[in-house]
Amino acid sequence: MGNAKPPARKHHEIKPNVLRANLHAAQAKAGSDTDADASLLHELEVHQIQLEMQNEELRSAQGELEVSRGRLADLYDFAPVVYVTLDPEGRILEANLTAAAYFGVERGKLVGKFLSTIVALADRNALQEHLRRCLSERIRIESELSFSVRQRPPVTAQMTSVPYFDEEGGVAGCKTTLTDITALKRAQEKLAFLSSASAVLASSFDYRSTLAEVARLAVPVLADICAVDLVDEGHTVSRVEVACADPGRSARLASWRTQSPRTDGNTAIGLAIRTRRPLLFPTGATGTTAAPDEVVEHEPLVRMSEAQSVIVVPLVARDRVLGVITLIATGTGRSYSGSALSTASDLATHAALAIDNARLYQQAQHAIAARQDVLSFVSHDLRNPLMGILLTTDMLLRAAHGNERRKGWGQIERVRRAAEQMRHMINDLLDVASIEAGRLTVDAGEHDVGRLFDDSFSILGPLAAAKPIVLRYDRPTAPLVVRCDRARVLPGRGRPRI
């Protein structure tokens, strides 16, 4: 449908005045009022009435047709998608009002332009291929193309074209619709970014370097400038990274990369840390109100960047603020809304969990190192004196005469047994470390069960007598051999519980 409505179709209308003149002429010619004349006049009157009714029906149908044409024109002009008609060279022959609003060009100026002048430079070859296939193959073609819109960022549209034909059956051009999928593409980009950011955050426990990488990934998908700050255990805020999409602006903001932001007063970062809630500034930065009675002061980085829209979101995990992410939109046409705030909050959740997990891992590593220090102390500093006690008691027992051993030397035997038990406990601690390291050794061999019982009774007997507890055991009557590590099976490897 073109810019102007085609002229209404003309219908042949028989005027009643002409019929009356003919009737009077017939009456004058007849000269007499005969029955034939009266019949003829009656028929003429009936015919006149029928013609008047037909004319009224034609006028009514013409009015309805005009109303329908007007409705069709409105549907065409104000459709939610762009409609354009292109000639074989890609020149716009017709366009609806939606097309004019979409491209930011008046319809009168849009008609006659080549569509290639509106398509983004990188997609012009794709447009030519799209039109070539549609016209040469005479089929429906769909493509995704980016278009440059005045005073706005480029938009992405789903372009669908079908050929139309002239009276001789030749291809006269194509009818094309453009459906804006910019929001869908941006949503896909945001999902892909969140997936990539999660992978980066999970790739290493060095959260400072991973957060810096995430800040660089966020530009320009989520922001033109992205700053990341961390809050340590002493509540000190330190800047990790400032990533910029524009290299020139990045050079101008280089001095603010290492300066920690202020968190006192009503600064945006300080307010986000204290309230633990994200802040959205959709239409500017300076003097923006985050709440009805709350005026926020932005840091120099935001003011120097000529921010048009700002999001400040805290990194919260286990009810603690671990850092802050600041997203800044400059003069690129980007303006933050609730959907952008939701995406930033998702990013902050992933980042906070990564920081918290990394810090928990570091604490676990410190605990493991402390335990290793204890094991090292046990295995060296405690084991050596204990071995000295064992050697001394063994020497005393071997050097004592039979009569002397009956005069209280049993106490030395108890000391030796206690030292031996402590030695086994130390070995158990070292075995735990060996199990975790995957190098526990077992000295397996064949041993008689009765002998194992006898040795166990001799070890536990003095301890039971000191309680006093009576120990009994039934020794197997027939030899019974098992395969085991004798030192680990006998009591004393751990603390006997009797």
C-alpha positions as CSV (number, residue, x, y, z in Angstrom):
1,M,0.0,0.0,0.0
2,G,1.4,3.4,-1.0
3,N,1.5,6.7,0.7
4,A,-1.8,8.0,-0.9
5,K,-5.1,6.2,-1.1
6,P,-6.1,5.2,-4.7
7,P,-9.2,7.0,-6.1
8,A,-12.5,5.4,-5.3
9,R,-14.0,3.3,-8.0
10,K,-16.7,5.2,-10.0
11,H,-20.1,3.5,-10.4
12,H,-22.6,4.3,-13.1
13,E,-25.6,6.0,-11.6
14,I,-29.0,6.6,-13.4
15,K,-30.3,10.0,-12.2
16,P,-34.1,10.1,-11.3
17,N,-34.5,13.6,-12.9
18,V,-33.6,12.1,-16.3
19,L,-36.3,9.4,-15.8
20,R,-38.9,12.0,-15.0
21,A,-38.1,14.0,-18.1
22,N,-38.4,10.9,-20.2
23,L,-41.7,10.1,-18.6
24,H,-43.2,13.5,-19.2
25,A,-42.0,13.4,-22.8
26,A,-43.7,10.0,-23.3
27,Q,-46.9,11.4,-21.8
28,A,-46.9,14.4,-24.1
29,K,-46.2,12.3,-27.1
30,A,-49.0,9.9,-26.3
31,G,-51.6,12.7,-26.3
32,S,-54.2,10.6,-24.6
33,D,-54.8,8.7,-21.5
34,T,-55.1,5.2,-22.8
35,D,-54.8,2.0,-20.9
36,A,-51.6,1.2,-22.7
37,D,-50.1,4.5,-21.7
38,A,-51.1,4.1,-18.1
39,S,-49.5,0.7,-18.0
40,L,-46.4,2.0,-19.5
41,L,-46.3,4.9,-17.0
42,H,-46.7,2.4,-14.2
43,E,-43.9,0.3,-15.4
44,L,-41.6,3.3,-15.7
45,E,-42.4,4.4,-12.2
46,V,-41.6,0.9,-10.8
47,H,-38.4,0.9,-12.8
48,Q,-37.5,4.3,-11.4
49,I,-38.0,3.1,-7.8
50,Q,-35.9,0.1,-8.4
51,L,-33.1,2.2,-9.8
52,E,-33.2,4.6,-6.9
53,M,-32.9,1.6,-4.5
54,Q,-30.0,0.2,-6.4
55,N,-28.3,3.6,-6.4
56,E,-28.8,3.8,-2.6
57,E,-27.2,0.3,-2.2
58,L,-24.3,1.3,-4.3
59,R,-23.7,4.5,-2.3
60,S,-23.9,2.4,1.0
61,A,-21.5,-0.2,-0.4
62,Q,-19.1,2.5,-1.6
63,G,-19.1,4.1,1.9
64,E,-18.4,0.7,3.6
65,L,-15.6,0.2,1.1
66,E,-14.1,3.5,2.0
67,V,-14.3,2.7,5.7
68,S,-12.7,-0.7,5.1
69,R,-9.9,0.9,3.1
70,G,-9.3,3.4,5.9
71,R,-9.1,0.6,8.4
72,L,-6.7,-1.4,6.2
73,A,-4.6,1.7,5.8
74,D,-4.5,2.2,9.6
75,L,-3.6,-1.5,10.1
76,Y,-0.8,-1.1,7.6
77,D,0.5,2.2,8.9
78,F,0.4,1.4,12.6
79,A,1.2,-2.3,12.5
80,P,3.7,-3.3,15.3
81,V,6.2,-4.4,12.6
82,V,7.9,-2.5,9.9
83,Y,6.4,-2.9,6.4
84,V,8.4,-1.8,3.3
85,T,8.1,-2.5,-0.4
86,L,11.5,-2.8,-2.2
87,D,12.3,-2.7,-5.9
88,P,14.8,-5.1,-7.4
89,E,17.6,-2.7,-6.5
90,G,16.6,-2.5,-2.9
91,R,15.1,1.0,-3.1
92,I,12.2,1.6,-0.8
93,L,9.0,2.2,-2.8
94,E,6.4,2.1,0.1
95,A,6.8,2.2,3.9
96,N,4.3,2.3,6.8
97,L,4.5,4.8,9.6
98,T,6.0,2.2,11.9
99,A,9.0,2.1,9.5
100,A,9.4,5.9,9.7
101,A,9.3,5.8,13.5
102,Y,11.7,2.8,13.7
103,F,14.3,4.4,11.5
104,G,13.8,7.9,12.8
105,V,13.1,9.3,9.3
106,E,10.0,10.9,7.9
107,R,8.1,8.6,5.5
108,G,8.3,11.1,2.7
109,K,12.1,11.1,3.0
110,L,12.3,7.4,3.6
111,V,10.6,6.5,0.4
112,G,13.1,6.5,-2.4
113,K,16.1,5.7,-0.2
114,F,18.1,2.5,-0.6
115,L,17.7,0.2,2.3
116,S,21.4,-0.5,2.3
117,T,22.0,3.1,3.5
118,I,20.2,2.2,6.7
119,V,21.7,-1.2,7.3
120,A,24.8,-1.4,9.4
121,L,28.0,-1.4,7.3
122,A,29.0,-4.9,8.5
123,D,25.6,-6.3,7.3
124,R,25.4,-4.7,3.8
125,N,26.7,-7.8,2.0
126,A,24.2,-9.9,3.9
127,L,21.4,-7.6,2.8
128,Q,22.5,-7.9,-0.9
129,E,22.5,-11.7,-0.6
130,H,19.1,-11.6,1.1
131,L,17.6,-9.6,-1.8
132,R,19.3,-11.7,-4.5
133,R,18.0,-15.0,-3.2
134,C,14.5,-13.6,-2.7
135,L,14.3,-12.2,-6.3
136,S,16.2,-14.9,-8.1
137,E,14.9,-18.0,-6.3
138,R,11.4,-16.5,-5.8
139,I,11.1,-17.8,-2.3
140,R,10.6,-16.4,1.2
141,I,13.9,-15.4,2.8
142,E,14.7,-14.6,6.5
143,S,17.8,-12.9,7.9
144,E,19.0,-11.1,11.0
145,L,20.4,-7.7,10.2
146,S,21.5,-4.7,12.2
147,F,20.3,-1.2,11.3
148,S,21.7,2.1,12.3
149,V,19.0,4.3,13.8
150,R,19.5,8.0,14.3
151,Q,20.7,9.0,17.8
152,R,20.3,5.5,19.1
153,P,22.5,2.4,19.3
154,P,22.2,0.0,16.4
155,V,19.1,-2.3,16.5
156,T,18.7,-5.8,15.3
157,A,15.7,-7.0,13.3
158,Q,14.4,-10.2,11.8
159,M,14.0,-9.4,8.1
160,T,11.5,-11.4,6.1
161,S,11.0,-10.9,2.4
162,V,8.7,-12.4,-0.2
163,P,8.7,-11.6,-3.9
164,Y,5.7,-9.9,-5.7
165,F,5.0,-10.1,-9.4
166,D,3.8,-7.8,-12.2
167,E,1.0,-8.5,-14.6
168,E,3.2,-10.5,-16.9
169,G,4.5,-12.8,-14.1
170,G,7.9,-11.2,-13.7
171,V,9.4,-10.3,-10.3
172,A,8.7,-6.7,-9.6
173,G,10.4,-6.5,-6.2
174,C,9.8,-7.8,-2.7
175,K,7.5,-7.2,0.2
176,T,9.6,-7.0,3.4
177,T,8.8,-7.0,7.1
178,L,11.2,-6.1,9.9
179,T,10.6,-7.4,13.4
180,D,12.7,-5.8,16.2
181,I,14.6,-8.5,18.1
182,T,17.0,-6.2,19.8
183,A,15.7,-6.9,23.3
184,L,15.9,-10.7,22.6
185,K,19.4,-10.4,21.3
186,R,20.5,-8.4,24.4
187,A,18.8,-10.9,26.7
188,Q,20.7,-13.7,24.9
189,E,24.0,-11.7,25.3
190,K,23.3,-11.2,29.0
191,L,22.6,-14.9,29.5
192,A,25.8,-15.8,27.6
193,F,27.7,-13.2,29.7
194,L,26.4,-14.7,33.0
195,S,27.4,-18.1,31.9
196,S,30.9,-17.0,30.9
197,A,31.2,-15.0,34.2
198,S,30.2,-18.0,36.2
199,A,32.8,-20.1,34.5
200,V,35.5,-17.5,35.1
201,L,34.6,-17.2,38.8
202,A,34.7,-20.9,39.2
203,S,38.0,-21.4,37.4
204,S,40.2,-20.2,40.3
205,F,40.2,-19.4,44.0
206,D,42.2,-16.3,43.2
207,Y,39.0,-14.2,43.4
208,R,40.8,-10.9,42.8
209,S,42.0,-11.9,39.4
210,T,38.7,-13.6,38.5
211,L,36.7,-10.5,39.5
212,A,39.0,-8.3,37.4
213,E,38.3,-10.6,34.4
214,V,34.5,-10.5,35.0
215,A,34.7,-6.7,35.0
216,R,36.3,-6.8,31.6
217,L,33.7,-9.3,30.4
218,A,30.9,-7.0,31.5
219,V,32.1,-4.3,29.0
220,P,30.2,-3.6,26.8
221,V,27.5,-6.2,27.4
222,L,26.2,-4.7,30.6
223,A,28.0,-1.4,30.9
224,D,30.3,1.1,29.2
225,I,32.4,1.2,32.4
226,C,32.5,-1.5,35.2
227,A,34.2,-1.0,38.5
228,V,34.7,-3.7,41.2
229,D,35.6,-3.0,44.8
230,L,36.3,-5.5,47.6
231,V,35.5,-5.3,51.3
232,D,38.1,-7.1,53.5
233,E,37.7,-8.6,57.0
234,G,38.5,-5.2,58.5
235,H,35.7,-3.5,56.4
236,T,38.3,-1.7,54.3
237,V,37.3,-1.1,50.7
238,S,39.9,-1.6,48.0
239,R,39.5,-1.2,44.2
240,V,40.2,-4.3,42.1
241,E,39.5,-3.2,38.5
242,V,38.0,-0.5,36.3
243,A,37.1,-1.7,32.8
244,C,36.2,0.7,30.0
245,A,34.7,0.1,26.6
246,D,36.2,3.3,25.2
247,P,40.1,3.2,25.1
248,G,40.2,7.0,25.2
249,R,38.0,7.2,28.3
250,S,40.0,4.4,29.9
251,A,43.2,6.5,29.6
252,R,41.4,9.5,31.2
253,L,40.2,7.4,34.1
254,A,43.5,5.6,34.7
255,S,44.3,7.6,37.8
256,W,41.0,6.3,39.5
257,R,41.9,2.6,39.0
258,T,43.9,2.3,42.2
259,Q,42.0,4.8,44.3
260,S,39.7,3.3,46.9
261,P,36.2,4.8,46.8
262,R,34.7,6.7,49.7
263,T,32.1,4.9,51.8
264,D,31.2,7.6,54.3
265,G,28.2,9.9,54.2
266,N,25.6,9.3,51.5
267,T,28.1,8.0,48.9
268,A,26.5,5.4,46.6
269,I,28.9,2.7,47.4
270,G,28.7,3.4,51.2
271,L,24.9,3.3,51.0
272,A,24.9,0.0,49.1
273,I,27.3,-1.5,51.7
274,R,25.2,-0.3,54.7
275,T,21.8,-1.2,53.3
276,R,22.9,-4.3,51.4
277,R,20.5,-3.4,48.6
278,P,21.2,-2.5,45.0
279,L,20.8,1.1,43.8
280,L,19.5,2.1,40.4
281,F,20.0,5.6,38.9
282,P,18.3,5.4,35.5
283,T,18.5,9.0,34.3
284,G,21.9,10.4,35.3
285,A,24.3,10.3,38.1
286,T,24.9,13.7,39.9
287,G,22.3,14.5,42.5
288,T,20.2,11.4,41.6
289,T,17.7,10.4,44.3
290,A,17.8,6.7,45.2
291,A,14.9,7.0,47.6
292,P,12.2,9.7,48.0
293,D,14.2,11.5,50.8
294,E,17.7,10.3,50.0
295,V,20.2,12.3,47.8
296,V,23.3,10.3,46.9
297,E,26.8,11.6,46.3
298,H,28.7,9.8,43.6
299,E,32.4,9.1,43.6
300,P,34.8,11.0,41.3
301,L,35.0,8.0,38.9
302,V,31.3,8.3,38.2
303,R,31.3,12.1,37.8
304,M,34.5,12.1,35.6
305,S,33.0,9.4,33.3
306,E,30.0,11.7,32.4
307,A,27.6,8.9,33.4
308,Q,24.1,8.9,32.1
309,S,22.9,5.9,34.1
310,V,24.4,4.0,37.0
311,I,23.8,0.7,38.9
312,V,25.6,0.0,42.2
313,V,25.0,-3.5,43.5
314,P,26.6,-5.0,46.7
315,L,28.1,-8.5,46.8
316,V,26.4,-10.2,49.7
317,A,27.0,-13.7,51.0
318,R,26.0,-15.2,54.3
319,D,24.7,-11.8,55.4
320,R,28.1,-10.1,54.9
321,V,29.0,-7.6,52.2
322,L,32.1,-8.8,50.4
323,G,32.3,-6.1,47.7
324,V,30.5,-3.8,45.3
325,I,30.1,-3.8,41.5
326,T,29.4,-0.4,39.8
327,L,28.0,-0.4,36.3
328,I,28.1,2.9,34.4
329,A,26.4,3.8,31.1
330,T,27.8,6.8,29.3
331,G,26.6,8.7,26.2
332,T,26.0,5.6,24.1
333,G,22.2,5.6,24.4
334,R,22.1,2.9,27.1
335,S,19.7,3.5,30.0
336,Y,19.4,1.2,32.9
337,S,16.0,-0.2,34.0
338,G,14.6,-2.9,36.2
339,S,15.8,-5.7,33.8
340,A,19.4,-4.4,33.9
341,L,19.2,-4.2,37.7
342,S,18.0,-7.9,37.8
343,T,20.9,-9.0,35.6
344,A,23.4,-7.0,37.7
345,S,22.0,-8.6,40.9
346,D,22.4,-12.1,39.3
347,L,26.0,-11.3,38.5
348,A,26.6,-10.0,42.1
349,T,25.1,-13.2,43.5
350,H,27.5,-15.3,41.5
351,A,30.5,-13.1,42.3
352,A,29.7,-13.1,46.1
353,L,29.4,-16.9,46.2
354,A,32.8,-17.2,44.4
355,I,34.4,-14.8,46.8
356,D,32.9,-16.6,49.8
357,N,33.9,-20.0,48.6
358,A,37.4,-18.8,47.9
359,R,37.8,-17.3,51.4
360,L,36.4,-20.5,52.9
361,Y,38.9,-22.5,50.9
362,Q,41.7,-20.3,52.1
363,Q,40.5,-20.8,55.7
364,A,40.4,-24.6,55.1
365,Q,43.9,-24.5,53.7
366,H,45.1,-22.6,56.8
367,A,43.4,-25.2,59.0
368,I,45.1,-28.0,57.1
369,A,48.5,-26.2,57.4
370,A,47.9,-25.8,61.1
371,R,47.1,-29.5,61.5
372,Q,50.2,-30.4,59.5
373,D,52.3,-28.3,61.9
374,V,50.8,-30.2,64.8
375,L,51.5,-33.5,63.1
376,S,55.0,-32.4,62.4
377,F,55.5,-31.5,66.0
378,V,54.1,-34.8,67.1
379,S,56.1,-36.8,64.7
380,H,59.4,-35.1,65.6
381,D,59.4,-33.1,68.7
382,L,57.2,-35.4,70.8
383,R,58.3,-38.7,69.3
384,N,62.0,-38.3,70.0
385,P,61.7,-37.9,73.8
386,L,59.2,-40.8,73.9
387,M,61.7,-43.0,72.1
388,G,64.2,-42.0,74.7
389,I,61.8,-43.2,77.5
390,L,61.3,-46.5,75.7
391,L,65.0,-47.1,75.3
392,T,65.8,-46.2,78.9
393,T,63.1,-48.5,80.3
394,D,64.1,-51.4,78.1
395,M,67.8,-51.0,79.2
396,L,66.7,-50.9,82.9
397,L,64.6,-54.0,82.5
398,R,67.3,-55.9,80.7
399,A,70.0,-54.9,83.2
400,A,68.0,-55.8,86.4
401,H,68.6,-59.1,88.1
402,G,65.8,-61.5,88.8
403,N,65.6,-60.7,92.5
404,E,65.6,-57.0,91.9
405,R,62.8,-57.3,89.3
406,R,60.6,-58.8,92.0
407,K,61.2,-55.7,94.2
408,G,59.0,-53.1,92.4
409,W,60.6,-53.2,89.0
410,G,57.1,-53.8,87.7
411,Q,56.6,-50.1,87.8
412,I,59.3,-49.6,85.2
413,E,57.4,-52.2,83.1
414,R,54.3,-50.1,83.4
415,V,56.2,-47.0,82.3
416,R,57.5,-48.9,79.3
417,R,54.0,-50.1,78.4
418,A,52.6,-46.6,78.7
419,A,55.4,-45.2,76.5
420,E,54.7,-47.9,74.0
421,Q,51.0,-47.0,74.0
422,M,51.8,-43.4,73.4
423,R,54.1,-44.4,70.5
424,H,51.2,-46.3,68.9
425,M,48.9,-43.2,69.3
426,I,51.5,-41.1,67.6
427,N,51.7,-43.7,64.8
428,D,47.9,-43.5,64.5
429,L,48.0,-39.7,64.0
430,L,50.6,-40.2,61.4
431,D,48.5,-42.9,59.8
432,V,45.6,-40.4,59.4
433,A,47.9,-38.0,57.5
434,S,49.2,-41.0,55.4
435,I,45.6,-42.0,54.6
436,E,44.8,-38.5,53.4
437,A,48.0,-38.4,51.4
438,G,47.1,-41.9,49.9
439,R,50.3,-43.6,51.1
440,L,49.2,-45.7,54.1
441,T,51.3,-48.9,54.4
442,V,50.0,-52.2,55.8
443,D,52.5,-54.9,56.9
444,A,50.2,-57.9,56.3
445,G,51.3,-61.4,57.4
446,E,49.9,-64.7,58.7
447,H,49.4,-64.8,62.5
448,D,47.8,-67.3,64.9
449,V,44.6,-65.9,66.5
450,G,45.4,-67.6,69.9
451,R,48.8,-65.8,70.0
452,L,47.1,-62.5,69.1
453,F,44.7,-63.0,72.1
454,D,47.6,-63.8,74.4
455,D,49.5,-60.7,73.4
456,S,46.4,-58.5,73.7
457,F,45.7,-59.9,77.2
458,S,49.3,-59.2,78.3
459,I,48.9,-55.6,77.1
460,L,45.5,-54.9,78.6
461,G,46.0,-56.9,81.8
462,P,47.8,-54.3,83.8
463,L,45.4,-51.6,82.8
464,A,42.4,-53.7,83.7
465,A,43.9,-54.6,87.1
466,A,44.4,-50.9,87.9
467,K,40.6,-50.2,87.4
468,P,40.0,-53.0,88.8
469,I,38.4,-54.9,86.0
470,V,38.5,-58.7,85.4
471,L,39.5,-59.7,81.9
472,R,38.7,-63.1,80.5
473,Y,39.1,-64.6,77.0
474,D,38.6,-68.0,75.4
475,R,41.5,-69.1,73.4
476,P,40.7,-71.2,70.3
477,T,41.4,-74.8,70.9
478,A,42.5,-75.5,67.3
479,P,45.1,-73.4,65.4
480,L,43.4,-70.6,63.6
481,V,45.6,-68.5,61.2
482,V,44.5,-65.1,59.9
483,R,46.3,-62.6,57.6
484,C,46.6,-59.2,59.2
485,D,49.0,-56.4,60.3
486,R,49.9,-57.5,63.8
487,A,50.9,-54.1,65.0
488,R,47.6,-52.6,63.9
489,V,45.4,-55.4,65.3
490,L,46.9,-55.5,68.8
491,P,45.7,-52.9,71.4
492,G,47.8,-49.9,71.8
493,R,47.5,-48.5,68.3
494,G,44.8,-46.3,69.8
495,R,43.7,-45.5,73.3
496,P,42.4,-48.7,75.0
497,R,38.9,-48.2,76.3
498,I,38.3,-50.6,79.3
